C-alpha cells in the first residue's frame, strides 16, 4: 500500500478518464486510505484518549479550510474552470488526513518514507527517457485515454533550446520540488535508519536532476535545506560553510560574466511576475480581512488565478483571516517542534526542519500550495511526527500522566486510562 502511495505521487500526469472521472494511482490509493480512516476513527472514537495540541490544530483548521474553499467555489459560477483546482485541493486535504491516520506508528512511518523514495526511481527513469527520446513513456495512452488535461499537455519542456527535466510532471518546477523532497528523505533514511548506500546515490542523482530542471524555486529550497543541514545536523560545520562560500563565489562569477541570459538568471521572467504581484496586492488592499476569492487574482490572458507566490495568493484570495488559518495548518508541525524542542528526538526534529523551512522559502517564489499532490504527503509526515508518540523522547519515569499523547488513532489495544 505504501509503495503504491509513493508511486501515486511519482506518476503525477498518468491519470485517465473512466466514466467521466479522472483516475490515477494516487486517487485510488487515497480513497482506500480515506475509507480505512473513517472505519478506524469510528471504531476508536469512543475510547478514552487525550489529544496533543497539534492534533487539535489539525481538527480545527481543516474544516475551516474546507469552509473557505466552499465559499470561494460558490462564487465562481461564471468561471467553472477555476472550480477544478479547488476540488483537487480539497481532495488532497482528505488524502493528507487519511495518510496521517495511517502513519500511527514508527514502522509505518519509516515504510512510508521508503516507499516514497523508492518510487522516485521510476520517476527518474521517466525523466531521462523523456530527455533522450523526446516524450515520456506510454504517452500514446495519455493522448488516447488520458484526462482532458493529460491529452493536451506538452510533456517536454524546452526553454531557450535547453531541455528542462520534467519527469512524470509536465512542469519542471513541480519536478524540481519533488526531487528536493526525495533528496531530503533519502539522506534522512541513510543517516537515521542505517539505510543502504543506495540512498546516498539516489540523493546525489536527485540533486543533480534538480539542476537539470533549472527550477529556481527548487534551487532556493535546496540551498535552504543545505543551510538547515549545516546548522542542525553537520558535525563539520566549517567545512560546509567554506563549500557554500565557494559555490556562492562561483555563482557571482557567472553573473559577472554576463550569464543573465540563462534560465537560472532570466530576470525578464522574474520581472513578468510583478504584474501578478501587483494584481494580488491590489486585491488584498481592497478586502484586507477576508480577501476577494480566486476571481480577484484571475489573469484573463493565462486563465490562472494566482499571484505566483503562496503568501500573496492567500492574502489576495482569503485575506488576513484565511491566510492565518492556512499558515497555522501548514506550519503547525514546525511550531510544535520549536515549542517542544527538547522533548522531540533529534532525528524527527531535523526531519521537520528539513521539510518545512525549505517549503517556507519556496512559497516566496512559486504558488504550489493548493494543487501539488506530493506536498500533502509532506504535510502528513510533519503532522505524524508531532501528533504521535514515537517522535517523543522516552520519559525517565514512564509515560507522562499515563496519557496517550496523540489522536485516538494511535491506540494499539488494551485499556488506556487518563491520569
HUCOR-V319123 format. One record per pair of residues at least 4 apart in sequence whose C-alpha atoms are under 6 Angstrom apart, sorted by the first residue. I is the first residue (numbers start at 1). GAP is how many residues later the second one is. D is the distance in whole Angstrom. If there is no record, write none. Layout:
i & gap & d
I & GAP & D
I & GAP & D
This chain:
i & gap & d
2 & 110 & 5
2 & 113 & 6
3 & 112 & 4
6 & 109 & 5
6 & 110 & 4
6 & 113 & 5
7 & 4 & 6
7 & 112 & 5
8 & 17 & 5
8 & 18 & 4
9 & 365 & 5
10 & 110 & 6
10 & 113 & 6
11 & 157 & 5
12 & 156 & 6
12 & 157 & 6
13 & 155 & 6
13 & 156 & 6
15 & 8 & 5
15 & 9 & 4
15 & 131 & 6
16 & 6 & 5
16 & 7 & 5
16 & 129 & 6
16 & 130 & 4
16 & 131 & 5
17 & 4 & 5
17 & 5 & 5
17 & 129 & 6
17 & 130 & 5
22 & 125 & 6
26 & 4 & 6
30 & 4 & 6
30 & 65 & 5
33 & 65 & 5
34 & 64 & 5
37 & 61 & 6
37 & 64 & 6
41 & 4 & 5
49 & 355 & 6
49 & 359 & 6
50 & 354 & 6
51 & 355 & 5
51 & 356 & 5
52 & 353 & 6
52 & 354 & 5
55 & 332 & 6
57 & 4 & 6
58 & 4 & 6
61 & 268 & 6
66 & 4 & 6
69 & 4 & 6
72 & 221 & 6
73 & 10 & 6
85 & 4 & 6
89 & 281 & 5
89 & 282 & 5
96 & 280 & 5
96 & 284 & 5
100 & 280 & 5
100 & 284 & 6
103 & 5 & 5
103 & 6 & 5
104 & 306 & 5
106 & 284 & 6
108 & 4 & 6
111 & 4 & 6
114 & 4 & 6
117 & 65 & 6
123 & 44 & 6
125 & 4 & 6
126 & 10 & 6
126 & 41 & 5
127 & 39 & 6
127 & 40 & 4
129 & 4 & 6
130 & 4 & 5
130 & 5 & 5
130 & 6 & 5
141 & 4 & 6
142 & 4 & 4
142 & 8 & 6
142 & 9 & 6
143 & 8 & 4
146 & 4 & 5
146 & 5 & 6
155 & 15 & 5
157 & 6 & 6
157 & 7 & 5
158 & 4 & 5
158 & 5 & 4
158 & 6 & 6
164 & 48 & 6
164 & 49 & 5
165 & 7 & 6
165 & 47 & 6
165 & 48 & 4
166 & 4 & 6
166 & 5 & 6
166 & 6 & 4
166 & 9 & 6
169 & 6 & 6
172 & 4 & 6
172 & 41 & 5
173 & 42 & 5
176 & 34 & 5
176 & 37 & 6
176 & 42 & 5
177 & 41 & 5
179 & 27 & 5
182 & 4 & 6
183 & 20 & 4
183 & 23 & 6
186 & 13 & 5
186 & 17 & 6
188 & 4 & 6
189 & 4 & 5
189 & 6 & 6
190 & 4 & 5
190 & 5 & 4
217 & 145 & 6
217 & 148 & 6
221 & 137 & 5
221 & 141 & 6
224 & 134 & 5
225 & 129 & 6
225 & 133 & 6
228 & 4 & 6
229 & 4 & 5
229 & 5 & 6
230 & 4 & 5
230 & 7 & 6
254 & 5 & 6
255 & 4 & 5
260 & 5 & 5
260 & 6 & 6
261 & 5 & 6
262 & 4 & 6
274 & 4 & 6
276 & 31 & 5
277 & 30 & 5
280 & 17 & 6
280 & 27 & 6
280 & 36 & 5
283 & 13 & 6
283 & 33 & 5
284 & 4 & 5
284 & 7 & 6
284 & 31 & 6
284 & 32 & 4
287 & 4 & 5
288 & 31 & 5
289 & 30 & 5
289 & 31 & 5
289 & 32 & 6
290 & 28 & 5
290 & 29 & 4
290 & 31 & 6
291 & 25 & 5
291 & 26 & 5
291 & 27 & 4
291 & 28 & 4
292 & 4 & 5
292 & 25 & 5
293 & 24 & 4
294 & 11 & 6
294 & 23 & 5
297 & 8 & 5
297 & 9 & 6
298 & 6 & 6
298 & 7 & 4
299 & 4 & 5
299 & 5 & 6
306 & 7 & 6
307 & 6 & 5
308 & 58 & 5
308 & 59 & 5
309 & 4 & 6
309 & 54 & 6
309 & 55 & 5
309 & 56 & 6
309 & 57 & 5
309 & 58 & 5
310 & 53 & 5
310 & 57 & 4
314 & 4 & 6
314 & 9 & 5
315 & 4 & 4
315 & 5 & 6
315 & 8 & 6
318 & 4 & 5
319 & 4 & 6
320 & 4 & 6
327 & 4 & 6
328 & 4 & 5
332 & 4 & 6
333 & 49 & 5
333 & 50 & 6
333 & 53 & 6
336 & 4 & 6
337 & 4 & 5
343 & 49 & 6
343 & 50 & 6
344 & 47 & 6
344 & 48 & 5
344 & 49 & 6
345 & 46 & 6
345 & 47 & 6
345 & 48 & 5
352 & 30 & 6
353 & 4 & 6
368 & 4 & 6
383 & 4 & 6
384 & 4 & 6
385 & 6 & 6
387 & 19 & 5
388 & 18 & 5
389 & 16 & 6
395 & 4 & 6
401 & 18 & 5
402 & 17 & 5
403 & 15 & 5
